[in-house]
């Protein structure tokens, strides 16, 4: 099976331009392609997984990835799929986020010896002359056509700023610059980016002639990929300080039955033949498939050792008791803890609740246990004498979330 056929079989490709040329380039390892990442946080999240795994697969087949960080476009804001305007960030914040991204991307992409590039579109966008841009680039874009794009139509009702309206032109210019500077002949993006991507392909061909080789591909189900990064309690980050390896493992261990095979195909590097065999699995066998998914992805992001720890902790919890030190924990000084903390304050200290109001509801509805004893009174004080000889207690939130508290 060629790499192109594998990408299709794994459900990663949707719309394409110039399919035969794309297939030929990818299979021959001659594609130089880019995927853009907005540096709106200091960590990537699981919604970026599909793009990162795709870049890794293509690089393994000899193709050259370019990770484009949107340091310039982040100062404008992408209207795609949004109902409000994105908050502005400083240059310093954007640069910090860029540095964090490269560290995390290096687990997926080999940047050594020019095998991949990390570039920031601030390098060219921030120095553009406005009048020159209007004459040189703006002349190639039809306002009427731009307004038919879904990303703009969604925002028209609530108000689309002129700032955001320029996003398509800026993203198109990115592809043009990458094509000129680095020979980038292919771009990948989500289904919500299709219009912007086509704009880049057309800009290259109009400015450099029809023979200019530039193509676009969108990722199938990328909108679902973005949803993967969100849970009821917030984002699932790749940074272990934001989402522990154990919580990361548990997130994938608890995916819906209907999604587990799809995630295995799109996000893991297991052979398709092995995954296809799992298509026959039913009932409790799907739990095994979820364990495989969780282990593979935790290992990919956090390393084999952390994946083994998370797996052992999850199995211990499922068997009736958590393994001390293997679940997320919070250390509190004995002086700060004093004679005890009310349960709501303790839940808040451990970042187990988004607000005190939510904490009250959780406790009153029987969703909290301390050392396996249910706590239903919001005035309950968890005193130091409830801690074991190692000065720890175990808090359970709901059925699957465990958190260890240790006095130091």
VEXDO-89835 format. One record per residue (C-alpha): z, x, y. Coordinates in steps of 0.5 Angstrom, whole numbers, padded with zeros to 4 digits, always signed. Layout:
<bagus>
ZXY/...
</bagus>
This chain:
<bagus>
+0000+0000+0000/-0002+0003+0007/+0003+0003+0013/-0001-0003+0016/+0000-0007+0010/+0007-0006+0009/+0008-0008+0016/+0005-0014+0015/+0008-0015+0008/+0015-0014+0012/+0013-0019+0017/+0013-0015+0023/+0007-0016+0026/+0004-0022+0029/-0001-0022+0035/-0006-0016+0035/-0012-0014+0039/-0017-0010+0036/-0014-0011+0029/-0019-0006+0025/-0018+0000+0030/-0011-0001+0030/-0010-0001+0022/-0015+0005+0022/-0010+0009+0027/-0004+0007+0024/-0006+0009+0017/-0009+0015+0019/-0002+0017+0023/-0006+0018+0030/-0003+0012+0034/+0001+0015+0040/+0005+0008+0041/+0011+0006+0046/+0016+0001+0046/+0020-0001+0052/+0028-0002+0053/+0031-0004+0059/+0037+0000+0060/+0042-0006+0062/+0048-0004+0058/+0051+0003+0056/+0049+0001+0048/+0043-0002+0044/+0045-0008+0040/+0043-0011+0034/+0037-0015+0037/+0034-0008+0038/+0034-0006+0031/+0027-0009+0029/+0024-0005+0035/+0028+0002+0032/+0026+0001+0025/+0019+0000+0027/+0019+0006+0031/+0022+0010+0025/+0017+0007+0020/+0011+0009+0024/+0014+0016+0025/+0015+0017+0018/+0007+0015+0017/+0005+0021+0022/+0005+0017+0028/+0008+0019+0035/+0013+0014+0038/+0015+0014+0046/+0021+0010+0047/+0020+0008+0054/+0026+0007+0058/+0025+0002+0064/+0029+0005+0069/+0024+0003+0074/+0023-0004+0072/+0031-0005+0071/+0031-0005+0079/+0027-0011+0079/+0028-0015+0073/+0024-0018+0068/+0024-0026+0068/+0022-0027+0061/+0026-0032+0057/+0031-0032+0063/+0034-0038+0067/+0037-0034+0073/+0035-0027+0076/+0038-0021+0073/+0043-0017+0077/+0041-0011+0080/+0044-0004+0078/+0045+0003+0081/+0041+0009+0079/+0047+0012+0077/+0049+0006+0072/+0042+0006+0070/+0042+0014+0068/+0048+0013+0064/+0045+0008+0060/+0039+0012+0059/+0043+0018+0056/+0047+0013+0052/+0041+0010+0049/+0038+0017+0047/+0044+0019+0043/+0043+0012+0039/+0036+0012+0038/+0036+0019+0035/+0039+0016+0029/+0032+0013+0028/+0027+0017+0031/+0026+0025+0031/+0025+0027+0038/+0025+0035+0036/+0019+0039+0037/+0015+0034+0041/+0015+0029+0035/+0017+0023+0039/+0018+0022+0047/+0023+0019+0051/+0021+0017+0058/+0023+0013+0064/+0019+0009+0068/+0023+0011+0074/+0019+0017+0074/+0013+0014+0077/+0015+0007+0079/+0020+0009+0084/+0015+0014+0088/+0009+0009+0088/+0006+0007+0095/+0006+0000+0096/-0001-0001+0100/-0004+0004+0095/-0001+0000+0089/-0004-0007+0092/-0011-0003+0093/-0011+0001+0086/-0007-0004+0081/-0006-0011+0085/-0014-0012+0085/-0014-0012+0078/-0010-0018+0077/-0011-0026+0078/-0005-0030+0081/-0008-0036+0078/-0008-0033+0071/-0001-0030+0072/+0002-0036+0073/+0000-0039+0066/+0004-0034+0063/+0010-0037+0059/+0015-0032+0062/+0013-0034+0069/+0012-0042+0068/+0019-0042+0065/+0022-0039+0071/+0018-0043+0076/+0022-0050+0076/+0029-0046+0078/+0025-0041+0083/+0021-0035+0081/+0022-0029+0086/+0017-0025+0089/+0021-0019+0086/+0020-0022+0079/+0013-0024+0080/+0011-0016+0080/+0014-0015+0073/+0008-0016+0070/+0004-0011+0074/+0009-0006+0074/+0009-0007+0066/+0002-0006+0066/+0002+0000+0070/+0007+0003+0065/+0002+0003+0060/-0004+0006+0064/+0001+0012+0066/+0003+0013+0059/-0004+0013+0057/-0006+0018+0062/-0001+0022+0061/+0001+0022+0054/-0005+0019+0051/-0001+0013+0049/-0006+0008+0045/-0002+0003+0043/+0004-0001+0045/+0009-0006+0041/+0013-0011+0044/+0016-0018+0043/+0013-0025+0043/+0015-0026+0050/+0012-0020+0053/+0005-0022+0050/+0002-0023+0057/+0005-0017+0060/+0002-0013+0055/-0005-0016+0055/-0005-0014+0063/-0003-0007+0061/-0009-0007+0056/-0014-0010+0061/-0012-0005+0067/-0013+0001+0063/-0020-0002+0061/-0022-0004+0068/-0020+0002+0071/-0022+0007+0066/-0028+0004+0063/-0029-0001+0056/-0029+0005+0052/-0022+0007+0054/-0018+0006+0047/-0012+0001+0049/-0009-0004+0044/-0003-0009+0043/+0001-0011+0038/+0007-0016+0038/+0013-0016+0034/+0014-0023+0029/+0020-0026+0030/+0022-0022+0036/+0026-0028+0039/+0030-0028+0033/+0031-0021+0033/+0034-0022+0040/+0039-0027+0038/+0041-0023+0032/+0045-0019+0038/+0049-0025+0040/+0055-0028+0036/+0060-0033+0038/+0065-0027+0041/+0059-0023+0044/+0054-0018+0043/+0054-0014+0037/+0053-0007+0039/+0051+0000+0036/+0056+0004+0039/+0062+0004+0035/+0067+0004+0041/+0064-0003+0042/+0063-0006+0035/+0067-0002+0030/+0063+0000+0023/+0067-0005+0020/+0065-0011+0024/+0058-0009+0024/+0058-0009+0017/+0061-0016+0017/+0056-0019+0022/+0051-0017+0017/+0055-0019+0011/+0055-0026+0014/+0048-0027+0016/+0046-0034+0013/+0043-0035+0006/+0036-0037+0009/+0036-0030+0013/+0038-0025+0008/+0031-0023+0005/+0028-0024+0012/+0033-0019+0014/+0032-0014+0008/+0025-0014+0009/+0024-0013+0017/+0030-0008+0018/+0032-0004+0011/+0028+0002+0008/+0029-0001+0001/+0022-0002-0003/+0019-0008-0002/+0019-0009-0010/+0026-0009-0010/+0027-0014-0005/+0022-0018-0008/+0026-0018-0014/+0032-0021-0010/+0027-0027-0008/+0029-0030-0015/+0037-0029-0013/+0041-0036-0012/+0048-0038-0011/+0053-0032-0011/+0047-0027-0012/+0046-0028-0005/+0052-0025-0003/+0050-0019-0007/+0044-0019-0003/+0048-0019+0004/+0053-0014+0001/+0046-0009+0000/+0044-0011+0007/+0050-0010+0011/+0051-0003+0007/+0044-0001+0009/+0044-0002+0016/+0051+0000+0017/+0049+0007+0014/+0043+0007+0018/+0047+0006+0025/+0054+0009+0023/+0052+0014+0017/+0054+0014+0010/+0061+0015+0010/+0063+0009+0015/+0058+0005+0011/+0062+0006+0005/+0069+0005+0008/+0067-0001+0011/+0064-0004+0004/+0071-0002+0001/+0075-0005+0006/+0071-0012+0006/+0071-0012-0002/+0079-0011-0001/+0079-0017+0004/+0075-0021-0001/+0080-0019-0006/+0086-0021-0003/+0089-0016+0002/+0086-0011+0007/+0086-0004+0006/+0091-0001+0012/+0087+0004+0017/+0080+0001+0014/+0079-0005+0019/+0079-0005+0027/+0086-0003+0030/+0089-0003+0036/+0095+0002+0038/+0101+0000+0043/+0106+0004+0045/+0113+0002+0043/+0115+0002+0050/+0110-0003+0052/+0111-0007+0046/+0119-0008+0048/+0122-0013+0044/+0116-0017+0043/+0109-0020+0045/+0108-0027+0045/+0102-0029+0040/+0097-0030+0046/+0098-0024+0049/+0098-0020+0043/+0091-0023+0041/+0089-0022+0048/+0091-0014+0048/+0087-0014+0041/+0081-0017+0044/+0081-0022+0039/+0080-0028+0044/+0075-0029+0050/+0081-0032+0054/+0088-0035+0054/+0085-0042+0053/+0081-0040+0047/+0087-0037+0044/+0091-0043+0045/+0086-0047+0042/+0085-0042+0036/+0093-0042+0035/+0094-0049+0035/+0088-0051+0030/+0092-0046+0025/+0086-0041+0026/+0091-0035+0027/+0096-0031+0021/+0100-0025+0022/+0102-0022+0016/+0099-0027+0012/+0103-0033+0015/+0100-0038+0019/+0102-0038+0027/+0101-0045+0030/+0106-0045+0036/+0103-0041+0042/+0110-0039+0044/+0111-0035+0038/+0114-0028+0039/+0111-0023+0035/+0118-0018+0035/+0118-0011+0032/+0122-0012+0026/+0116-0016+0024/+0112-0009+0023/+0112-0006+0016/+0115+0001+0015/+0109+0004+0018/+0110+0000+0024/+0104-0004+0023/+0102-0011+0022/+0096-0015+0020/+0093-0021+0024/+0088-0025+0021/+0083-0029+0026/+0079-0035+0022/+0077-0033+0015/+0074-0027+0016/+0076-0023+0022/+0082-0018+0021/+0085-0013+0026/+0091-0008+0025/+0096-0007+0030/+0100-0001+0030/+0106+0001+0034/+0106+0009+0037/
</bagus>
